[in-house]
């Protein structure tokens, strides 16, 4: 497969302003994320920027950055806009959406992420991990996913995503990890769909794909990468990325 990794990033953040440029041991956070993409060695890595300062930070380390409209509503919209700008001929078959606030994502995670798209049928791929702490299972800030998969397997199909605890009953519960890989036609279709009712109710963009009949494959990984949303998260990232 011809794969491109696109990292959406902008400075507007309500909980941690300018977090893309927050210093983590001498480098902006967005540079750490870009490095994780490079280390995965899946193909070119491009940062889709909503602000010139982010583009400058990436270009300063020799990376490729594309300016996108700062008014775009979501990371997936920014990814699609950057893809159309850099690859209008449609060379790339698979697009990895690596979130710009996940500096601890590992190359192995990205390799696992794209694996389902090497098989027929899957349109979108994403990751999840087992929820070990009861407080995470009950927290509405932790997005859960109900996965249909055979016993003992570590891969299956996403049935539903929710901020509530799903599914009911005994057994594992899974914490969704917001990294995505799309077949190109799936990303194109998704970008053109209107927000869906359940998406708006749960405040979860991935439900738009499910509500419109798109297939999302899930791979289970052992580690949940840190998403930096607060100053406490940033300090944890600084301690991890030494």
Secondary structure, DSSP 4 states (H G I P E B T S, - for coil): --EEEEEEE-S--SSSTTGGG-EETTEEHHHHHHHHHHHHTSS-EEEEESSHHHHHHHHHTT-EEEE--TT--SHHHHHHHHHHHH-TT---SEEEE--TT-TT--HHHHHHHHHGGGSSS-SEEEEEEE--SHHHHH-TTSPEEEEE--TT-SEEEEEEEESS--S-SSS--EEEEEEEEEEHHHHHHHHHSPPPHHHHHHT-THHHHHHTT--EEEEE-S--PPP--SHHHHHHHHHH--
